[in-house]
Amino acid sequence: MKGEGKSRKAKALKPGLSLSVQYASVASPVPTRAQFRRWVGAALLQRASVTLRIVDEEEGRALNRDYRGKDYATNVLTFAYGEEDGVFSGDIVLCAPVVEKEAREQGKDLLAHYAHLSVHGVLHMQGYDHETDAEARDMEALEVEILRKLRFNHPYPSEQS
């Protein structure tokens, strides 16, 4: 399993985090820097430098179109820049209107959905993916474990056992 050795190491040592949060959205409410720091830190498997940007739909759509070729705003985008001197770096973009709409439509608490998408983005930054069923199962299991430790409900309620 991808990251298995890293998981054990992460439990022994708390990785360092350099976090910049950019609020480029008029949406309200949005989580605080301290909340984002807690969620991002919980998903780290090693030291990281992360910029987390909260955007409105126009910027979210432009980024998704320009970098993924998909002409719509999506909930979270991750830009992983790799690792240098043992420090992962990347940008995570959360589109506030999409996050709010999804939380409302799915009957989820807004902060819980932001927490889930923050964790999801950090895992992508560290190399996790969900392109295959096996990758999706591994990534979702890790998300569920991290969110449980953060005291959030299962993010995939239809899949709870």
C-alpha positions as CSV (number, residue, x, y, z in Angstrom):
1,M,0.0,0.0,0.0
2,K,1.3,3.5,-0.9
3,G,2.5,5.3,2.1
4,E,2.3,2.4,4.5
5,G,5.8,2.9,6.0
6,K,5.1,6.6,6.1
7,S,2.0,6.1,8.2
8,R,3.9,4.3,10.9
9,K,6.6,7.0,10.9
10,A,3.9,9.8,11.1
11,K,2.4,8.3,14.2
12,A,5.8,8.4,15.9
13,L,6.8,11.9,14.9
14,K,4.6,14.9,14.3
15,P,5.7,16.4,10.9
16,G,6.4,20.1,10.6
17,L,4.1,22.4,8.7
18,S,4.6,25.8,7.1
19,L,1.1,26.9,6.1
20,S,-0.1,30.0,4.3
21,V,-3.8,30.6,4.0
22,Q,-5.1,33.0,1.4
23,Y,-8.7,34.2,1.5
24,A,-9.7,35.2,-2.0
25,S,-13.4,34.7,-1.6
26,V,-16.3,36.7,-0.4
27,A,-18.0,33.6,1.0
28,S,-18.9,33.4,4.6
29,P,-18.5,31.6,6.8
30,V,-15.1,30.0,6.0
31,P,-12.8,28.2,8.4
32,T,-10.1,30.0,10.3
33,R,-6.4,29.7,9.7
34,A,-6.2,27.7,12.9
35,Q,-8.9,25.2,11.8
36,F,-7.1,24.7,8.4
37,R,-3.8,24.3,10.2
38,R,-5.3,21.5,12.4
39,W,-6.8,19.7,9.5
40,V,-3.8,20.0,7.2
41,G,-1.4,19.0,10.0
42,A,-3.5,15.9,10.8
43,A,-3.1,14.6,7.2
44,L,0.6,15.2,6.9
45,L,2.9,12.2,6.7
46,Q,6.0,14.3,6.6
47,R,7.2,17.9,6.7
48,A,5.4,20.2,4.3
49,S,5.1,23.7,3.0
50,V,1.5,24.3,1.9
51,T,-0.4,27.3,0.6
52,L,-4.2,26.8,1.0
53,R,-6.3,29.3,-1.1
54,I,-10.0,29.8,-0.7
55,V,-11.5,31.1,-4.0
56,D,-14.8,32.1,-5.5
57,E,-16.3,30.3,-8.5
58,E,-14.7,32.4,-11.2
59,E,-11.1,31.7,-10.1
60,G,-11.9,28.0,-9.3
61,R,-13.4,27.5,-12.8
62,A,-10.4,29.2,-14.5
63,L,-7.9,27.1,-12.6
64,N,-9.7,23.9,-13.3
65,R,-10.0,24.8,-17.0
66,D,-6.4,26.0,-17.3
67,Y,-4.8,23.1,-15.4
68,R,-7.2,20.2,-15.9
69,G,-9.0,21.1,-19.1
70,K,-12.4,21.0,-17.3
71,D,-14.5,24.1,-17.7
72,Y,-16.3,24.2,-14.3
73,A,-15.4,25.0,-10.8
74,T,-14.6,22.0,-8.6
75,N,-14.5,21.7,-4.9
76,V,-10.7,21.1,-4.4
77,L,-7.6,21.3,-6.6
78,T,-4.2,20.2,-5.5
79,F,-0.9,21.3,-7.1
80,A,1.9,19.1,-5.8
81,Y,5.4,20.4,-6.4
82,G,7.3,17.4,-5.0
83,E,9.8,17.1,-2.3
84,E,13.0,18.9,-1.6
85,D,15.2,18.3,1.4
86,G,12.5,16.2,3.0
87,V,9.8,18.8,2.7
88,F,6.8,18.3,0.5
89,S,5.4,21.5,-1.1
90,G,2.1,22.3,-2.8
91,D,-0.9,24.4,-3.2
92,I,-4.5,23.4,-2.3
93,V,-7.3,25.5,-3.7
94,L,-10.8,25.2,-2.2
95,C,-13.7,26.8,-4.1
96,A,-16.0,28.2,-1.4
97,P,-19.3,28.3,-3.4
98,V,-18.8,24.7,-4.5
99,V,-17.9,23.5,-1.0
100,E,-21.0,25.3,0.4
101,K,-23.3,23.9,-2.3
102,E,-22.1,20.3,-1.8
103,A,-22.4,20.5,2.0
104,R,-26.0,21.8,1.7
105,E,-27.0,19.2,-1.0
106,Q,-25.4,16.3,0.9
107,G,-26.7,17.4,4.3
108,K,-23.2,17.8,5.7
109,D,-21.9,20.3,8.2
110,L,-20.0,23.0,6.3
111,L,-16.9,22.8,8.6
112,A,-16.8,19.0,8.3
113,H,-16.9,19.3,4.5
114,Y,-14.1,21.8,4.5
115,A,-12.1,19.5,6.9
116,H,-12.7,16.6,4.6
117,L,-11.6,18.4,1.4
118,S,-8.5,19.9,3.2
119,V,-7.5,16.4,4.2
120,H,-8.2,15.1,0.7
121,G,-6.1,17.8,-0.9
122,V,-3.2,17.1,1.5
123,L,-3.2,13.4,0.7
124,H,-3.2,14.2,-3.0
125,M,-0.2,16.5,-2.4
126,Q,1.6,13.5,-0.8
127,G,1.0,11.2,-3.7
128,Y,-2.3,9.5,-2.9
129,D,-4.9,9.2,-5.7
130,H,-8.2,7.6,-6.5
131,E,-7.8,6.7,-10.2
132,T,-8.4,3.0,-9.6
133,D,-10.8,1.3,-7.2
134,A,-7.9,0.0,-5.1
135,E,-6.4,3.5,-4.8
136,A,-9.8,5.0,-4.0
137,R,-10.4,2.4,-1.2
138,D,-6.9,3.1,0.3
139,M,-7.3,6.9,0.1
140,E,-10.8,6.9,1.5
141,A,-9.9,4.7,4.4
142,L,-7.1,7.0,5.3
143,E,-9.4,10.0,5.0
144,V,-12.0,8.3,7.3
145,E,-9.3,7.5,9.8
146,I,-7.9,11.1,9.9
147,L,-11.3,12.7,10.1
148,R,-12.3,10.3,12.9
149,K,-9.3,11.4,14.9
150,L,-10.4,15.0,14.3
151,R,-13.8,14.0,15.6
152,F,-15.7,14.4,12.3
153,N,-18.3,11.9,11.0
154,H,-17.6,9.5,8.2
155,P,-17.4,11.7,5.0
156,Y,-18.9,9.0,2.8
157,P,-22.2,8.2,4.7
158,S,-23.5,5.8,2.0
159,E,-20.4,3.7,2.6
160,Q,-20.5,3.5,6.3
161,S,-20.6,0.0,7.8
